[in-house]
Amino acid sequence: MSTESAESDTDIGEEIAHELEEPQINMAAAVPSIIPFPQKLDLDGNIATNWRKFKRTWDNYEIASGLSEKDAKLRTATLLTCVGSDAMDIFDGFAFEEENHRKDITKVIEKFEAFCVGKTNETFERYSFNICDQKECDSIDGYVSKLRKLAKTCNYGQLEESLIRDRIVWCKRQHFA
């Protein structure tokens, strides 16, 4: 048997062995396909609240799918795919300082944040918090949850928890008076 023939048989054997090997699956690449997109951004009703919910869901999606580790252009394209056609119409109307900012995920999120939330009227938000009373049908947990939600937009900072506590005490005192 010649050396060339032996080398040829070895090459063929290696090719067959290579073809029989199990395919290697990249699990990191497979994960995003099983994680559903966030639901589209709802632009009806309380847009600020809807944006905050969408943003939390989007942040979780980016982490779970591994998208947060990808290129900014891919992240932006995925975000724009998720927001829905109404939000895309709004995106098309955004004015960016530079055209390449349209593909910058941070800039795009800032624009949506400014559009949906805008500048919060802190005085009104605090007024809403302070007039929130526990209804007869509200459990204490439900009432506390409602207060926490209202307090998020009041900019109370470190006082938030103590003001929620005070509001609970004040409301209870009103019921017993």
Secondary structure, 3 states (H helix, E strand, C coil): CCHHHHHHHHHHHHHHHHHHCCCCCCHHHHHHHHCCCCCCCCCCCCHHHHHHHHHHHHHHHHHHHCHHHCCHHHHHHHHHHHHCHHHHHHHHHCCCCCHHHHHCHHHHHHHHHHHHCCCCCHHHHHHHHHCCCCCCCCCHHHHHHHHHHHHCCCCCHHHHHHHHHHHHHHHHHHHHC
